[in-house]
Amino acid sequence: MGESSQMPSVVLEFAGNGITLLRIQRPEKLNALDRRTIEALSAAFTQIADDDSVRVVILSGAGTAFCAGGDLPEVLEIGADPQWEPRMQQMMASAAALVLQMRRLPQPIIAAINGPAVGGGMGLAMAADIRLCSTSAYFSTAFIALGLVGFEMGLSVLLPGAIGASAAFELAVTGGRLSAQQAERLNLVREVIEPEELPSRALQLAETIASRSPAAVRATKEMMNNHLSLAHLQQTLQTETAAQMQRIFSEENRAAIEKIARKSPR
């Protein structure tokens, strides 16, 4: 892999010692996931998977957010199309596929969660192998507040596995949020770190992992995946997407998206 490469909305940088930095680069949109960003993340994960020189990946967001979930203005634009269903189905399926890519990636992924991880952004965070976050981070599934099913992007499996079924269900059906400190108490994140120290702490952890046998580390991640059948995860992603397609662009969903889109820089 070269020293650095750039794709639309995503920056992929080789930091040395087998460590790759992958950053969502839409700070003015709180790193929301539009179609181009989803495609760029997928391309980046494919490139990383094929590169034996990469031992560890650090995933983060530019600016003050990790990822604010779906790009609501683009969602509204799709909804204005009389033929919106195949476009929306493709966008949702592509976003969900990122989760499977991350779990199948041979290299460990450290999510350095520098700010809010909301909706699909929380899905990306939960698909990582290790999560560190800054004191300014918070977590919310958020879907229910949009009139959607409370789980998406594998969260109906990944979230209960991390924090327990009851806490995950409460978060999903209320649309509430977990502060960084609450997330740490629930073991959703390993550490809460001051914002200015998060990049160096993530790099320190990545360097420790990268110093171990690459083959042994990859085999260890493969064994960790045994507790969550990837075939089951794939089926879950399909089920979640189908459930969301039943709710998307309902009257209450459109009203909620329009209200949030008017107030938000996204």
N, C-alpha and C positions, 0 to 999 in steps of 0.2 A: 504494500500500500504506500502511496506517496505521502509526502509530508502533510498535505491537507487537500481536501476537495470540497466543492460546494455544490449543492443541489438546491432547487427552489425551496425556501423556507427551512432548510436543514443544513447544518454545518457538520462535517465529519472531519475530525482532526486526529492525526497520529501523534500521541504525546511522548512516544519513546517507551522503552522497556516493555513492549508488548501491550501498551494501554492505548485504547482509542476513545476519544471524547466524541459523543454524539449529542448535538444540541439542537433543539427546536428553536428556530430563529424567526419568530414573529412577535417580538415584544409589544408592538403597537396593537396587536390583537390578543394579547395575553396568551400567545402561543396556541391559539385555537386551531383545531384540525379541519382544514379545508381539503378538498380533493387533492390538490397538488402536494400538500404537506404529507398526507397519507401515502401518496405514491412515492414521495421522496424518502420517507422513513422506511417503507418497504424495500426500496432500492438499496438503502444504506444497510439494512439488516442482511440482505442478500450478499452484498459486497463483503461485509464482515464475516459472514458464515464461510465464505469461500477463501478467506485469507488466513492461512495457518500462522502468520506472524502476530496476529491479534490474540492476546491471551485474556484480556478483560475489557469490558465496555463500561463507560460511565455515561449515563443518560441524564440530561438536564434540560432546562429551558432558559432562554435568554430573558434578561430583564427581571421583573418582579414576580413572574408566575412560572410555575412548572408547565401546566397545560390546563386551559379553561374548558376543555371538551370541544364539542362540535362548533364549527363556525356558523353562528346563527343567521347572519345575512345570506350566506350561501345556501343554507337550508331553506330560507324563505324564497330565494330565487328559484330553487328547484321546485318548491311547492307551487309557484306561479305557473309552471309548465303544465299544460293539460295532460302531457304524457310523463308525469313526474315519477310514477311508480318504479319503472326500471332504473331510472337514475338514482332514486333514493335507495333502492335495494342494493345497487352496486356500491354506493358510497358507504352504507352501513356494513355490508359484507367485507369491503376492503379494510375498513377500520377494525372490524373484529378479527380479520386475518392477521393484523399486526401482533395481536396477543399470542396467537399460535406460533408466529415466527419467533417471537421473543422466547417462548418456552422451548422451542426446538433449537434455538441458537446454541451451538456447542460451547461458546464462551459465556462465563458468568456476566450478568448485567447488574451494575450498581446504579440504582436510581438516586441521584443527588437532587432531592426535591426542594428547590429553592424558593417556592411560593405555592400558591393554591394549586391543588390537583383536584379538578372538578369533572364529574361526568366521565367522558372518555379519557380525560387526563388521569383520573383515579384508576381507570382500567389499565393504562400504561404503567402507572406506578406499581400496581399489584402484580403485573406480569413480570416485573423485575425480580431478580434473585435476592437482592439485599436492598433495603431502603434506609437511607439517611435523609433527614430533613432539617431545614432551618427553622428557627423559632418563629419565622413569619409564615410558615406553611400551614395550610389546613386542608382537610379532605372532605369531600361531599360527593355522594352519588348523583344528587341533584335531579335525576330524571323525573321523579314523581312530581316535582314542582312544575314540570312542563306538561303534566298530564300523560306522561309516558310510564311504561313499566319500570319498576324501581331498579332493575339490574340490566346491565348491558356490558359488552366487551369482556365476558367471562366473569364478571363480578359475582354472579350468583353461585359460583364455585370458589373463586379465589378469595373473596372477602370472608365468607364463613370459615374457610380454612385457616385464615390468619387471626381473626378476632372472635370466632365463635358464631353459631347460628343466630342466637338471640340478638346480640349486638349488631350483627350485619343486617338482620331483618328490620330492626328498629331504624337504623340509618337509612335503609332503602325506602321504607314506607313513610318516613317523616320528611325526607329530603334535608335532614339536618347536617351539621358539619362536626367534624372532629378537629380540635386544635392540635397543634404539634405535640403538646404535653399529653393530651388524651390519647393520641395515636401511639405514643411511646408506652403509656400504661397498658394499652390493649395489645402490645407487641406487634402493632402494624408497622412500626419503624424500629430500627435498632438503636438509633441515637438521634437526639435533638441537639443541633449545633447552631452557634451564632452565625448569621448569614455570611459574614466576611470570612469565616473559618471553614464553611462547608466545602468549597472546592478543594482546599488542601487536605481536609480530612478524607474526602472521597478518594483523592489521589493516593494518599497514604495507604488506605485500605486496598486500593487496586494494586499498588506496588507490592504489598505483602502477598496477595493472591498470585500476581504475575511471577513472583519469585519461586513459586512451587512448580512441580512438574506439570507442564501443560496437558499431557495425556491423563495424568491422575486427576487434575481439576475437571477436565471435560467428562471423565468417567463418573466423577462424583456428582456433577450436575445431572448426568443421565440417571444416576441412581435416585437422586432427589425427585426426579420426574416420575418415579415409580409410584409415589404416594398420590399422584394425580394423573390418571390415565389421560394421555393426550388425545386418544380417540374419544373419550368422554368429554374432554374440554372442547374438542371440535364440534361434537354434537350439541353441547351446551351453547356454544356461540351461535350455531344455526338456529336453535330454539329461541334464544334471546332476540336475535334479529327478526325472526318471524313474528314474535310477540310485539316488538316495537313497530313493525310495519302495520300492525292492526290498529295502532294508536296514533301514529304520526299523521299530522295534518287533520286530526279531529278538530272540532270547533274550539275546544279548550286548549288543545296543544298549539294551534295557530295563535290564539290570543296571548298565551303565555310567552311564546317565542317573540312575537311582535313587541310585547311590553319590555322584555329583557333587552332585545336588540336595540330599542330606542334609547335605553339608558346606558348601554355598555359600549366600550370602545371596540368590542368584537364586531 
